[in-house]
Amino acid sequence: MNATADLHTLTGAYAAHALDDAERTAFEGHLAHCPSCAQEVAEFAATLARLGTAEAVAPPPRLKARVMTALPTARQDTPRVTPASGPRPGGRLARRWQGFALASCLAVAVGTGAVAVQQHRETERAKTEAAEARRQQTTLTALLTAPDAHLATGPVSGGGTGTTVWSPALGRAGFWASGLPALPDGRVYQLWFDDAGTMRPAGLLPSDSAMVLAGPVNAASGVGVTEEPAGGSPHPTGSPLLVLPFT
């Protein structure tokens, strides 16, 4: 088996980030000129992404544990006071204990309510993220299997490789990258649609991840990648690291 044939067999390992540096460099050079391998990498990436979120796991309940932990510090019954004629010694102390007990119960109630609210928010956020992951997977799968799907792959300036898939009929595009260098804190990779030289924001790219570009393709002629401040920019602040044409 020759060296080129060997490279054709590395699509699955590349998509799973299982190649060493030398193998990845050699394969990425091959990938830029082999549409069939680019197609296989795209399909493997979509499959791995689906397997990674195939089962949603709800956050474990923590409310009961917090309440049980707080119970020993909250007085449940006020001290019994023996009735006596005239002023009751210790009456002021009893009332003070009652006040402490009430304050403790209120503190537990407030703390428990805060935990419940936080847990609800975390659960809702997990549900939202899972729904978005499913939506991304569905769209990427539709793009990769569309009869008019097109693929383009190229090297990213500074290291790594980017690949885009688009379907004129669906009017959507996807993108995934491999081997991108980690950025300093406060910096992100941002995707753009190239509208005849005007760059339209298309989403922030997590390193070495697949995603559907935000918004329709419309008349865009390609997709680009830049490095931007955290949160992204309305317009590119530097030169593109990669531009792939929709041809």
ROSE-4610 file (N, C-alpha, C; in Angstrom, 1 decimal, always signed):
// ROSE-4610
residu = [M/M/M/N/N/N/A/A/A/T/T/T/A/A/A/D/D/D/L/L/L/H/H/H/T/T/T/L/L/L/T/T/T/G/G/G/A/A/A/Y/Y/Y/A/A/A/A/A/A/H/H/H/A/A/A/L/L/L/D/D/D/D/D/D/A/A/A/E/E/E/R/R/R/T/T/T/A/A/A/F/F/F/E/E/E/G/G/G/H/H/H/L/L/L/A/A/A/H/H/H/C/C/C/P/P/P/S/S/S/C/C/C/A/A/A/Q/Q/Q/E/E/E/V/V/V/A/A/A/E/E/E/F/F/F/A/A/A/A/A/A/T/T/T/L/L/L/A/A/A/R/R/R/L/L/L/G/G/G/T/T/T/A/A/A/E/E/E/A/A/A/V/V/V/A/A/A/P/P/P/P/P/P/P/P/P/R/R/R/L/L/L/K/K/K/A/A/A/R/R/R/V/V/V/M/M/M/T/T/T/A/A/A/L/L/L/P/P/P/T/T/T/A/A/A/R/R/R/Q/Q/Q/D/D/D/T/T/T/P/P/P/R/R/R/V/V/V/T/T/T/P/P/P/A/A/A/S/S/S/G/G/G/P/P/P/R/R/R/P/P/P/G/G/G/G/G/G/R/R/R/L/L/L/A/A/A/R/R/R/R/R/R/W/W/W/Q/Q/Q/G/G/G/F/F/F/A/A/A/L/L/L/A/A/A/S/S/S/C/C/C/L/L/L/A/A/A/V/V/V/A/A/A/V/V/V/G/G/G/T/T/T/G/G/G/A/A/A/V/V/V/A/A/A/V/V/V/Q/Q/Q/Q/Q/Q/H/H/H/R/R/R/E/E/E/T/T/T/E/E/E/R/R/R/A/A/A/K/K/K/T/T/T/E/E/E/A/A/A/A/A/A/E/E/E/A/A/A/R/R/R/R/R/R/Q/Q/Q/Q/Q/Q/T/T/T/T/T/T/L/L/L/T/T/T/A/A/A/L/L/L/L/L/L/T/T/T/A/A/A/P/P/P/D/D/D/A/A/A/H/H/H/L/L/L/A/A/A/T/T/T/G/G/G/P/P/P/V/V/V/S/S/S/G/G/G/G/G/G/G/G/G/T/T/T/G/G/G/T/T/T/T/T/T/V/V/V/W/W/W/S/S/S/P/P/P/A/A/A/L/L/L/G/G/G/R/R/R/A/A/A/G/G/G/F/F/F/W/W/W/A/A/A/S/S/S/G/G/G/L/L/L/P/P/P/A/A/A/L/L/L/P/P/P/D/D/D/G/G/G/R/R/R/V/V/V/Y/Y/Y/Q/Q/Q/L/L/L/W/W/W/F/F/F/D/D/D/D/D/D/A/A/A/G/G/G/T/T/T/M/M/M/R/R/R/P/P/P/A/A/A/G/G/G/L/L/L/L/L/L/P/P/P/S/S/S/D/D/D/S/S/S/A/A/A/M/M/M/V/V/V/L/L/L/A/A/A/G/G/G/P/P/P/V/V/V/N/N/N/A/A/A/A/A/A/S/S/S/G/G/G/V/V/V/G/G/G/V/V/V/T/T/T/E/E/E/E/E/E/P/P/P/A/A/A/G/G/G/G/G/G/S/S/S/P/P/P/H/H/H/P/P/P/T/T/T/G/G/G/S/S/S/P/P/P/L/L/L/L/L/L/V/V/V/L/L/L/P/P/P/F/F/F/T/T/T]
num = [1/1/1/2/2/2/3/3/3/4/4/4/5/5/5/6/6/6/7/7/7/8/8/8/9/9/9/10/10/10/11/11/11/12/12/12/13/13/13/14/14/14/15/15/15/16/16/16/17/17/17/18/18/18/19/19/19/20/20/20/21/21/21/22/22/22/23/23/23/24/24/24/25/25/25/26/26/26/27/27/27/28/28/28/29/29/29/30/30/30/31/31/31/32/32/32/33/33/33/34/34/34/35/35/35/36/36/36/37/37/37/38/38/38/39/39/39/40/40/40/41/41/41/42/42/42/43/43/43/44/44/44/45/45/45/46/46/46/47/47/47/48/48/48/49/49/49/50/50/50/51/51/51/52/52/52/53/53/53/54/54/54/55/55/55/56/56/56/57/57/57/58/58/58/59/59/59/60/60/60/61/61/61/62/62/62/63/63/63/64/64/64/65/65/65/66/66/66/67/67/67/68/68/68/69/69/69/70/70/70/71/71/71/72/72/72/73/73/73/74/74/74/75/75/75/76/76/76/77/77/77/78/78/78/79/79/79/80/80/80/81/81/81/82/82/82/83/83/83/84/84/84/85/85/85/86/86/86/87/87/87/88/88/88/89/89/89/90/90/90/91/91/91/92/92/92/93/93/93/94/94/94/95/95/95/96/96/96/97/97/97/98/98/98/99/99/99/100/100/100/101/101/101/102/102/102/103/103/103/104/104/104/105/105/105/106/106/106/107/107/107/108/108/108/109/109/109/110/110/110/111/111/111/112/112/112/113/113/113/114/114/114/115/115/115/116/116/116/117/117/117/118/118/118/119/119/119/120/120/120/121/121/121/122/122/122/123/123/123/124/124/124/125/125/125/126/126/126/127/127/127/128/128/128/129/129/129/130/130/130/131/131/131/132/132/132/133/133/133/134/134/134/135/135/135/136/136/136/137/137/137/138/138/138/139/139/139/140/140/140/141/141/141/142/142/142/143/143/143/144/144/144/145/145/145/146/146/146/147/147/147/148/148/148/149/149/149/150/150/150/151/151/151/152/152/152/153/153/153/154/154/154/155/155/155/156/156/156/157/157/157/158/158/158/159/159/159/160/160/160/161/161/161/162/162/162/163/163/163/164/164/164/165/165/165/166/166/166/167/167/167/168/168/168/169/169/169/170/170/170/171/171/171/172/172/172/173/173/173/174/174/174/175/175/175/176/176/176/177/177/177/178/178/178/179/179/179/180/180/180/181/181/181/182/182/182/183/183/183/184/184/184/185/185/185/186/186/186/187/187/187/188/188/188/189/189/189/190/190/190/191/191/191/192/192/192/193/193/193/194/194/194/195/195/195/196/196/196/197/197/197/198/198/198/199/199/199/200/200/200/201/201/201/202/202/202/203/203/203/204/204/204/205/205/205/206/206/206/207/207/207/208/208/208/209/209/209/210/210/210/211/211/211/212/212/212/213/213/213/214/214/214/215/215/215/216/216/216/217/217/217/218/218/218/219/219/219/220/220/220/221/221/221/222/222/222/223/223/223/224/224/224/225/225/225/226/226/226/227/227/227/228/228/228/229/229/229/230/230/230/231/231/231/232/232/232/233/233/233/234/234/234/235/235/235/236/236/236/237/237/237/238/238/238/239/239/239/240/240/240/241/241/241/242/242/242/243/243/243/244/244/244/245/245/245/246/246/246/247/247/247]
x = [+0.9/+0.0/+0.9/+0.7/+1.5/+1.1/+1.9/+1.7/+0.4/+0.0/-1.3/-2.5/-2.4/-3.4/-3.5/-2.4/-2.4/-3.1/-2.9/-3.6/-5.1/-5.6/-7.0/-7.7/-6.9/-7.5/-7.5/-7.0/-6.9/-8.1/-9.1/-10.2/-10.9/-11.2/-11.9/-11.0/-9.7/-8.8/-8.6/-8.6/-8.5/-9.7/-10.9/-12.1/-12.2/-11.6/-11.6/-10.4/-9.6/-8.4/-7.4/-7.3/-6.5/-5.1/-4.7/-3.5/-2.4/-1.1/-0.1/+0.2/+1.1/+1.4/+1.9/+2.8/+3.3/+2.2/+1.4/+0.3/-0.7/-1.1/-2.1/-1.6/-0.3/+0.2/+0.2/+0.6/+0.6/-0.8/-1.7/-3.1/-3.8/-3.5/-4.1/-3.6/-2.4/-1.9/-2.6/-2.8/-3.6/-5.1/-5.7/-7.1/-7.4/-6.5/-6.8/-7.0/-6.5/-6.6/-7.4/-8.1/-8.8/-10.3/-11.2/-12.6/-13.2/-12.9/-13.5/-13.1/-11.9/-11.5/-12.2/-12.3/-13.0/-14.5/-15.1/-16.5/-16.5/-15.6/-15.6/-15.4/-14.4/-14.2/-15.4/-16.1/-17.3/-18.4/-18.5/-19.5/-19.1/-17.8/-17.3/-17.6/-17.3/-17.4/-18.9/-19.8/-21.2/-21.6/-21.2/-21.5/-21.0/-19.7/-19.1/-19.8/-20.2/-21.0/-22.3/-23.0/-24.3/-24.1/-23.0/-22.8/-22.5/-21.8/-21.4/-22.5/-23.7/-24.8/-26.1/-25.8/-26.9/-27.8/-27.2/-28.0/-27.9/-29.0/-29.0/-29.1/-28.2/-28.2/-28.7/-29.8/-30.3/-29.3/-29.2/-28.4/-28.9/-28.0/-28.5/-29.2/-30.2/-31.0/-30.1/-30.1/-29.3/-30.1/-31.4/-32.2/-32.3/-32.6/-32.7/-31.5/-30.3/-29.1/-28.8/-29.1/-28.9/-29.8/-31.1/-32.0/-31.6/-31.2/-30.8/-29.6/-28.7/-27.5/-27.8/-28.8/-29.2/-30.0/-30.7/-31.6/-30.9/-29.7/-29.1/-28.9/-28.8/-28.5/-29.8/-31.0/-32.2/-33.0/-33.3/-34.0/-35.4/-35.9/-37.2/-38.3/-37.9/-38.9/-38.3/-39.1/-38.7/-38.6/-37.7/-37.6/-38.9/-39.2/-40.4/-40.1/-41.0/-40.8/-41.9/-41.5/-42.5/-43.2/-44.6/-45.4/-45.0/-45.0/-44.8/-45.5/-45.8/-46.5/-45.5/-46.0/-45.2/-44.3/-43.3/-42.4/-41.7/-41.6/-41.0/-39.5/-38.7/-37.2/-37.0/-36.1/-35.8/-36.8/-37.8/-38.8/-38.2/-37.3/-36.6/-35.7/-35.1/-34.2/-35.0/-36.2/-37.1/-37.5/-37.9/-38.3/-37.1/-35.9/-34.7/-34.5/-34.7/-34.5/-35.6/-36.8/-37.8/-37.4/-36.9/-36.5/-35.4/-34.4/-33.3/-33.9/-34.8/-35.4/-36.1/-36.9/-37.6/-36.6/-35.6/-34.6/-33.9/-33.6/-33.0/-33.9/-35.2/-36.1/-36.2/-36.3/-36.4/-35.1/-33.9/-32.7/-32.7/-33.1/-33.2/-34.2/-35.3/-36.3/-35.8/-35.1/-34.6/-33.5/-32.6/-31.5/-32.0/-33.0/-33.6/-34.3/-35.0/-35.6/-34.6/-33.4/-32.4/-31.8/-31.6/-31.0/-32.0/-33.3/-34.3/-34.3/-34.2/-34.2/-33.0/-31.8/-30.6/-30.6/-31.1/-31.2/-32.2/-33.3/-34.2/-33.5/-32.8/-32.1/-31.0/-30.3/-29.3/-30.0/-31.1/-31.8/-32.3/-32.9/-33.4/-32.3/-31.1/-30.0/-29.5/-29.4/-29.0/-30.0/-31.3/-32.3/-32.1/-31.8/-31.7/-30.4/-29.3/-28.1/-28.3/-29.0/-29.2/-30.1/-31.1/-32.0/-31.2/-30.3/-29.5/-28.5/-27.9/-27.0/-27.7/-29.0/-29.8/-30.1/-30.4/-30.7/-29.5/-28.3/-27.1/-26.8/-27.0/-26.7/-27.7/-29.0/-29.9/-29.6/-29.3/-29.0/-27.7/-26.6/-25.4/-25.6/-26.4/-26.7/-27.4/-28.4/-29.1/-28.2/-27.3/-26.3/-25.4/-24.9/-23.9/-24.6/-25.9/-26.6/-27.4/-27.4/-28.2/-27.6/-28.5/-28.0/-27.1/-27.3/-26.4/-25.4/-25.0/-24.0/-22.6/-21.9/-20.6/-19.7/-18.4/-17.4/-16.2/-15.6/-14.3/-13.5/-12.2/-11.2/-10.0/-9.4/-8.2/-7.5/-6.2/-5.4/-5.7/-5.7/-5.9/-4.6/-4.5/-3.2/-2.9/-1.7/-1.4/-1.5/-2.1/-2.2/-3.6/-3.7/-5.1/-5.7/-6.8/-7.6/-9.0/-9.6/-11.1/-11.8/-13.0/-13.8/-15.2/-15.8/-17.2/-18.0/-19.3/-20.2/-21.4/-21.9/-23.1/-24.0/-25.3/-26.3/-27.1/-27.0/-27.8/-29.3/-29.7/-31.2/-31.6/-30.8/-31.2/-30.9/-30.0/-29.6/-28.8/-28.2/-27.4/-26.0/-25.2/-23.8/-23.3/-22.4/-21.8/-20.3/-19.6/-18.2/-17.6/-16.4/-15.7/-14.2/-13.5/-12.1/-11.3/-10.1/-9.2/-7.8/-7.3/-5.9/-5.7/-6.8/-6.6/-5.8/-4.9/-4.1/-5.1/-4.8/-5.6/-5.3/-6.3/-6.2/-6.0/-5.4/-5.2/-6.6/-6.6/-7.9/-8.4/-9.7/-10.2/-10.3/-9.9/-9.9/-10.7/-11.4/-12.2/-12.0/-12.4/-12.5/-13.9/-14.0/-15.3/-15.5/-16.7/-17.0/-17.7/-17.6/-18.2/-18.7/-19.8/-20.2/-19.5/-19.0/-18.4/-19.4/-20.0/-21.0/-20.4/-19.8/-19.1/-18.1/-17.3/-16.3/-16.7/-18.0/-18.5/-18.7/-18.1/-18.1/-19.3/-20.2/-21.4/-21.2/-21.4/-21.1/-21.9/-21.3/-21.9/-21.8/-21.3/-21.2/-19.8/-19.6/-18.4/-18.0/-16.8/-16.4/-15.7/-16.2/-15.5/-14.3/-13.1/-12.0/-12.3/-11.8/-12.0/-13.4/-14.4/-15.8/-16.5/-17.6/-18.5/-19.7/-20.1/-21.3/-22.0/-23.2/-24.0/-23.8/-23.5/-23.3/-24.6/-24.6/-25.8/-26.2/-27.5/-28.0/-28.0/-28.8/-28.8/-27.6/-27.3/-26.2/-26.5/-27.7/-28.1/-27.2/-26.6/-25.8/-24.3/-24.0/-22.6/-21.7/-20.5/-19.6/-18.6/-18.6/-17.8/-17.9/-17.0/-17.0/-15.6/-15.4/-14.1/-14.0/-12.8/-12.5/-11.5/-11.8/-10.9/-10.8/-9.8/-9.6/-10.1/-11.0/-11.7/-11.7/-12.0/-12.2/-13.3/-13.3/-14.3/-15.7/-16.7/-18.0/-18.2/-17.1/-17.2/-17.3/-17.2/-17.2/-18.3/-18.9/-19.8/-19.1/-17.8/-17.0/-15.6/-15.0/-13.6/-12.6/-11.8/-10.8/-9.4/-9.3/-8.0/-8.2/-7.0/-7.1/-7.6/-8.3/-8.9/-7.8/-8.0/-7.1/-7.4/-8.6/-9.0/-10.2/-10.3/-11.5/-11.7/-12.8/-13.2/-14.3/-14.1/-15.2/-16.3/-17.5/-18.6/-18.6/-17.8/-17.8/-18.0]
y = [-1.2/+0.0/+1.2/+2.2/+3.3/+4.4/+5.5/+6.5/+7.2/+7.4/+8.1/+7.3/+6.0/+5.0/+5.0/+5.0/+5.0/+6.2/+7.4/+8.6/+8.5/+7.9/+7.7/+7.0/+6.2/+5.4/+6.1/+7.4/+8.1/+9.0/+9.0/+10.0/+9.8/+8.6/+8.4/+8.8/+8.5/+8.9/+10.4/+11.0/+12.5/+13.1/+12.7/+13.3/+13.1/+12.0/+11.7/+12.3/+13.1/+13.7/+12.7/+11.5/+10.4/+10.3/+11.3/+11.3/+12.0/+11.6/+12.3/+13.5/+14.4/+15.7/+15.4/+14.4/+14.2/+13.6/+12.7/+12.1/+13.2/+14.0/+15.1/+16.1/+16.5/+17.4/+16.8/+15.5/+14.9/+14.7/+14.3/+14.1/+15.4/+16.5/+17.8/+18.3/+18.1/+18.4/+17.6/+16.3/+15.5/+15.9/+16.3/+16.6/+17.8/+18.8/+20.0/+19.7/+18.5/+18.2/+16.9/+16.4/+15.1/+15.3/+15.6/+15.8/+14.6/+13.4/+12.2/+12.1/+12.4/+12.3/+13.4/+14.6/+15.7/+15.3/+14.6/+14.2/+13.2/+12.2/+11.2/+11.9/+12.9/+13.6/+14.3/+14.9/+15.6/+14.7/+13.5/+12.6/+12.0/+11.7/+11.2/+12.2/+13.5/+14.6/+14.7/+14.6/+14.7/+13.6/+12.4/+11.2/+11.2/+11.7/+11.8/+12.8/+13.9/+14.9/+14.4/+13.6/+13.0/+12.0/+11.2/+10.2/+10.9/+12.1/+12.8/+13.3/+13.6/+14.1/+13.2/+11.9/+11.0/+10.8/+11.0/+10.8/+12.0/+12.7/+13.8/+13.4/+13.9/+13.6/+14.8/+14.6/+15.7/+16.0/+17.2/+17.5/+16.7/+16.2/+15.5/+16.4/+15.9/+16.7/+17.0/+18.3/+18.7/+19.4/+19.6/+20.3/+19.6/+18.3/+17.5/+17.5/+17.3/+17.3/+18.6/+19.8/+21.0/+21.2/+20.8/+21.0/+20.1/+18.8/+17.9/+18.5/+19.1/+19.7/+20.8/+21.6/+22.8/+22.5/+21.4/+21.0/+21.1/+20.5/+20.5/+21.9/+22.9/+24.3/+25.0/+24.5/+25.2/+24.6/+25.4/+24.8/+24.5/+23.3/+22.9/+23.3/+23.2/+23.5/+24.5/+25.4/+26.3/+25.7/+26.1/+25.5/+25.6/+24.5/+24.5/+25.3/+26.1/+27.0/+26.6/+26.3/+25.9/+27.1/+27.0/+28.2/+28.6/+29.8/+30.3/+31.6/+31.9/+33.2/+34.3/+35.5/+36.7/+36.6/+37.5/+37.5/+36.2/+35.7/+34.4/+34.5/+34.0/+34.0/+33.3/+33.9/+33.3/+33.6/+34.4/+34.6/+35.4/+36.3/+37.0/+36.1/+35.2/+34.2/+33.3/+32.9/+32.0/+32.7/+34.0/+34.8/+34.9/+35.1/+35.2/+33.9/+32.8/+31.5/+31.4/+31.8/+31.7/+32.6/+33.8/+34.6/+34.0/+33.4/+32.7/+31.5/+30.8/+29.7/+30.2/+31.2/+31.8/+32.3/+33.0/+33.5/+32.3/+31.3/+30.1/+29.5/+29.3/+28.7/+29.6/+30.9/+31.8/+31.7/+31.6/+31.5/+30.2/+29.1/+27.8/+28.0/+28.6/+28.8/+29.6/+30.7/+31.6/+30.8/+30.1/+29.4/+28.3/+27.6/+26.5/+27.1/+28.2/+28.8/+29.2/+29.8/+30.2/+29.0/+27.9/+26.7/+26.2/+26.2/+25.7/+26.5/+27.8/+28.7/+28.5/+28.3/+28.1/+26.8/+25.7/+24.4/+24.5/+25.2/+25.3/+26.0/+27.1/+27.8/+26.9/+26.1/+25.2/+24.1/+23.6/+22.6/+23.2/+24.4/+25.0/+25.3/+25.7/+26.0/+24.7/+23.6/+22.3/+21.9/+22.1/+21.7/+22.6/+23.9/+24.8/+24.3/+24.1/+23.7/+22.3/+21.4/+20.1/+20.3/+21.1/+21.4/+22.0/+23.0/+23.6/+22.6/+21.7/+20.7/+19.8/+19.4/+18.6/+19.3/+20.6/+21.4/+21.5/+21.7/+21.8/+20.5/+19.4/+18.1/+17.8/+18.1/+17.8/+18.6/+19.9/+20.8/+20.3/+20.0/+19.5/+18.2/+17.3/+16.1/+16.3/+17.2/+17.6/+18.2/+19.0/+19.6/+18.6/+17.7/+16.7/+15.7/+15.5/+14.5/+15.1/+16.4/+17.1/+16.7/+16.5/+16.2/+17.2/+18.5/+19.5/+20.0/+19.2/+19.6/+19.8/+20.8/+21.2/+21.3/+20.9/+20.9/+21.7/+22.5/+23.1/+23.1/+22.8/+22.7/+23.5/+24.1/+24.8/+25.0/+25.4/+25.6/+26.9/+27.0/+28.2/+28.8/+30.1/+30.8/+30.7/+30.3/+30.0/+28.6/+27.8/+26.3/+25.8/+24.6/+23.9/+24.0/+23.3/+23.2/+23.5/+24.2/+24.5/+23.9/+23.4/+22.8/+23.4/+23.7/+24.2/+23.3/+23.1/+22.4/+23.4/+23.4/+24.3/+23.7/+24.1/+23.6/+24.7/+25.0/+26.1/+25.9/+24.6/+24.4/+24.7/+24.3/+24.5/+26.0/+26.6/+28.0/+28.1/+27.0/+27.0/+26.5/+26.8/+26.3/+25.9/+24.9/+24.5/+24.6/+24.5/+24.7/+23.9/+23.3/+22.6/+22.8/+22.7/+23.0/+21.9/+21.7/+20.8/+21.4/+21.2/+21.6/+23.1/+23.9/+25.3/+25.6/+26.5/+26.9/+27.5/+27.2/+27.8/+29.3/+30.1/+31.5/+32.0/+33.2/+33.7/+34.1/+34.2/+34.6/+35.9/+36.0/+37.2/+37.3/+36.2/+36.1/+34.9/+35.0/+33.9/+33.9/+32.7/+32.6/+33.0/+33.8/+34.2/+33.8/+33.4/+33.0/+34.2/+34.3/+35.3/+34.8/+35.4/+35.2/+36.3/+36.0/+37.0/+37.4/+38.5/+39.1/+40.1/+39.6/+40.4/+41.4/+40.9/+41.7/+42.3/+42.3/+42.7/+41.5/+41.5/+40.3/+40.4/+39.4/+39.3/+38.3/+38.7/+37.8/+36.5/+35.4/+34.1/+33.2/+33.7/+32.9/+32.8/+32.4/+32.2/+30.7/+30.4/+29.0/+28.4/+27.4/+26.7/+26.0/+26.0/+25.3/+23.9/+23.4/+22.0/+21.5/+22.2/+21.9/+22.2/+21.5/+21.7/+22.5/+23.4/+24.2/+24.6/+25.0/+25.6/+27.1/+27.7/+29.1/+29.8/+30.9/+31.7/+32.5/+32.3/+33.0/+32.3/+32.7/+32.1/+32.4/+31.6/+31.9/+33.1/+33.2/+34.2/+34.3/+35.5/+35.7/+35.6/+35.1/+35.0/+34.2/+34.7/+34.0/+33.1/+33.1/+32.2/+32.4/+31.8/+31.9/+32.2/+33.0/+33.4/+33.2/+33.2/+33.0/+34.1/+34.8/+35.8/+35.5/+36.2/+36.2/+37.5/+37.4/+38.6/+38.7/+39.8/+39.9/+39.0/+38.6/+37.8/+38.4/+37.6/+38.1/+38.4/+38.4/+38.7/+40.2/+40.4/+41.8/+42.0/+43.2/+43.4/+43.4/+43.7/+43.8/+43.2/+42.5/+42.0/+43.1/+42.7/+43.7/+43.3/+42.3/+41.9/+41.1/+40.7/+40.0/+38.6/+38.1/+36.7/+35.7/+34.7/+33.6/+32.5/+32.5/+31.6/+32.1/+32.0/+32.3/+31.2/+30.5/+29.4/+29.8/+29.8/+30.2/+29.2/+29.7/+28.8/+28.6/+27.7/+27.4/+26.0]
z = [+0.0/+0.0/+0.0/-0.9/-1.0/+0.0/+0.1/+1.2/+1.0/-0.3/-0.5/-0.1/-0.4/+0.0/+1.6/+2.2/+3.7/+4.2/+3.6/+4.1/+4.0/+2.9/+2.7/+3.9/+4.6/+5.7/+7.0/+7.1/+8.3/+8.6/+7.8/+7.9/+9.3/+9.7/+11.0/+12.2/+12.2/+13.3/+13.3/+12.1/+12.1/+12.7/+12.4/+12.9/+14.4/+14.9/+16.4/+17.1/+16.4/+17.0/+17.6/+16.9/+17.3/+16.6/+15.8/+15.1/+15.9/+15.7/+16.3/+15.4/+15.9/+15.1/+13.7/+13.5/+12.2/+11.3/+11.8/+11.0/+10.6/+11.6/+11.4/+10.3/+10.4/+9.4/+8.0/+7.9/+6.6/+6.0/+6.9/+6.5/+6.1/+6.8/+6.5/+5.1/+4.8/+3.5/+2.4/+2.7/+1.7/+1.7/+2.8/+2.9/+2.0/+1.9/+1.1/-0.4/-0.8/-2.2/-2.5/-1.5/-1.7/-1.3/-2.2/-1.8/-1.2/-1.6/-1.0/+0.5/+0.8/+2.3/+3.0/+2.4/+3.1/+3.4/+2.4/+2.6/+3.8/+3.8/+4.9/+6.3/+6.3/+7.6/+8.1/+7.1/+7.5/+8.1/+7.4/+7.9/+9.3/+9.5/+10.8/+11.8/+11.5/+12.5/+13.0/+12.0/+12.3/+13.2/+12.9/+13.6/+15.1/+15.2/+16.5/+17.4/+16.7/+17.5/+18.0/+17.1/+17.6/+18.7/+18.6/+19.7/+21.0/+20.9/+22.1/+23.0/+22.3/+23.1/+22.8/+22.6/+22.3/+23.6/+24.8/+26.0/+26.9/+27.1/+28.0/+29.5/+30.3/+31.7/+32.5/+33.3/+34.1/+35.3/+35.8/+36.9/+38.1/+39.0/+40.2/+41.2/+41.9/+42.8/+44.0/+44.4/+45.6/+46.6/+46.4/+47.3/+48.7/+48.6/+49.8/+50.7/+50.0/+50.7/+51.5/+50.8/+51.4/+52.6/+52.5/+53.6/+54.8/+54.5/+55.6/+56.3/+55.6/+56.2/+57.1/+56.7/+57.5/+58.7/+58.7/+59.8/+61.2/+61.4/+62.8/+63.3/+62.5/+63.0/+63.3/+62.9/+63.1/+64.3/+65.4/+66.5/+66.2/+66.4/+66.0/+67.1/+68.4/+69.5/+70.4/+70.9/+71.9/+73.3/+74.2/+75.5/+76.3/+77.0/+77.9/+79.2/+79.5/+80.7/+81.8/+83.0/+84.1/+84.5/+84.5/+84.9/+86.3/+86.7/+88.0/+88.2/+89.5/+89.8/+89.7/+89.4/+89.3/+88.1/+88.1/+86.9/+86.8/+85.5/+85.2/+85.0/+85.8/+85.6/+84.2/+83.5/+82.2/+81.1/+81.4/+80.3/+79.1/+79.4/+78.4/+77.6/+78.3/+77.6/+76.7/+77.2/+76.3/+75.1/+75.3/+74.1/+73.1/+73.7/+72.8/+72.0/+72.7/+72.0/+70.9/+71.2/+70.2/+69.0/+69.3/+68.2/+67.3/+68.1/+67.3/+66.5/+67.0/+66.3/+65.0/+65.2/+64.0/+63.0/+63.4/+62.5/+61.7/+62.5/+61.9/+60.8/+61.2/+60.2/+59.0/+59.2/+58.0/+57.2/+57.8/+57.1/+56.2/+56.9/+56.1/+54.9/+55.2/+54.1/+53.0/+53.3/+52.3/+51.5/+52.3/+51.6/+50.7/+51.2/+50.4/+49.1/+49.3/+48.1/+47.1/+47.6/+46.6/+45.9/+46.6/+46.0/+44.9/+45.3/+44.3/+43.1/+43.2/+42.1/+41.2/+41.9/+41.1/+40.4/+41.1/+40.5/+39.3/+39.4/+38.3/+37.1/+37.4/+36.3/+35.6/+36.4/+35.8/+35.0/+35.4/+34.7/+33.3/+33.4/+32.2/+31.2/+31.7/+30.9/+30.2/+31.0/+30.4/+29.3/+29.5/+28.5/+27.2/+27.4/+26.3/+25.5/+26.2/+25.5/+24.8/+25.4/+24.7/+23.5/+23.6/+22.4/+21.3/+21.6/+20.6/+20.0/+20.8/+20.2/+19.2/+19.6/+18.7/+17.4/+17.5/+16.3/+15.4/+16.0/+15.2/+14.5/+15.2/+14.6/+13.5/+13.7/+12.6/+11.4/+11.6/+10.4/+9.7/+10.5/+9.9/+9.1/+9.7/+9.0/+7.7/+7.7/+6.5/+5.4/+5.9/+4.9/+4.3/+5.1/+4.6/+3.7/+3.9/+3.0/+1.9/+1.8/+0.8/-0.6/-1.6/-2.9/-3.6/-3.2/-3.8/-2.8/-1.8/-0.8/-1.5/-1.1/-1.5/-0.3/-0.5/+0.5/+0.1/+1.0/+0.7/+2.0/+1.8/+2.9/+2.6/+3.7/+3.5/+4.8/+4.8/+6.0/+6.6/+8.0/+8.7/+9.0/+8.8/+9.1/+10.6/+10.9/+12.3/+12.7/+11.9/+12.2/+12.2/+11.8/+11.8/+10.4/+10.3/+9.0/+9.2/+8.2/+8.3/+7.1/+7.3/+6.3/+6.4/+5.2/+5.2/+4.3/+4.6/+3.8/+3.6/+2.4/+2.1/+1.1/+1.2/+0.3/-0.3/-1.6/-2.1/-1.9/-2.0/-1.9/-0.5/+0.5/+1.9/+2.4/+1.7/+2.0/+3.3/+3.8/+5.0/+4.8/+5.8/+5.7/+7.0/+7.1/+8.3/+8.2/+9.4/+9.4/+10.6/+10.4/+11.5/+11.3/+12.3/+12.3/+13.1/+12.8/+13.5/+13.6/+14.8/+15.0/+15.2/+15.5/+15.7/+17.0/+16.9/+18.2/+19.2/+20.5/+21.6/+21.6/+21.8/+21.8/+23.3/+23.4/+24.8/+25.4/+26.7/+27.3/+26.7/+26.5/+26.0/+24.5/+23.8/+22.3/+21.9/+20.7/+20.2/+18.7/+18.1/+16.6/+16.2/+15.2/+14.7/+13.2/+12.9/+11.5/+10.8/+9.5/+8.7/+7.4/+6.9/+5.5/+4.7/+3.6/+2.7/+1.6/+1.9/+1.0/+0.0/-1.0/-2.0/-1.4/-0.4/+0.2/+1.5/+1.8/+3.1/+4.0/+5.2/+6.1/+7.0/+7.0/+7.8/+9.0/+10.3/+11.4/+11.2/+11.5/+11.3/+12.5/+13.6/+14.9/+15.4/+16.7/+17.3/+17.3/+16.9/+16.7/+17.9/+18.6/+19.6/+18.9/+19.5/+18.9/+18.6/+17.5/+17.0/+17.2/+16.7/+16.8/+15.6/+15.4/+14.2/+14.6/+13.7/+14.0/+12.7/+12.8/+11.7/+11.8/+10.6/+10.6/+10.9/+11.6/+12.0/+10.8/+10.4/+9.3/+8.0/+7.0/+5.7/+4.9/+3.9/+3.0/+2.1/+1.6/+0.7/-0.5/-0.7/-1.9/-1.5/-0.3/+0.1/-0.8/-1.0/-1.9/-1.2/+0.1/+0.9/+2.4/+3.1/+4.6/+5.0/+6.0/+6.6/+8.1/+8.5/+10.0/+10.4/+11.5/+12.1/+13.6/+14.2/+15.6/+16.1/+17.1/+17.6/+19.2/+19.7/+21.2/+21.7/+22.9/+23.5/+23.3/+22.9/+22.6/+21.1/+20.3/+18.9/+18.6/+17.3/+16.8/+15.7/+15.5/+14.4/+13.0/+13.1/+11.8/+12.2/+11.2/+11.5/+11.9/+12.9/+13.4/+13.0/+12.2/+11.7/+10.4/+9.8/+8.5/+8.7/+7.7/+7.8/+8.0/+8.8/+9.0/+7.9/+7.4/+6.3/+5.6/+4.3/+3.5/+2.5/+2.6/+1.7/+0.8/-0.5/-1.4/-1.6/-1.8/-2.1/-3.6/-4.1/-5.6/-5.9]
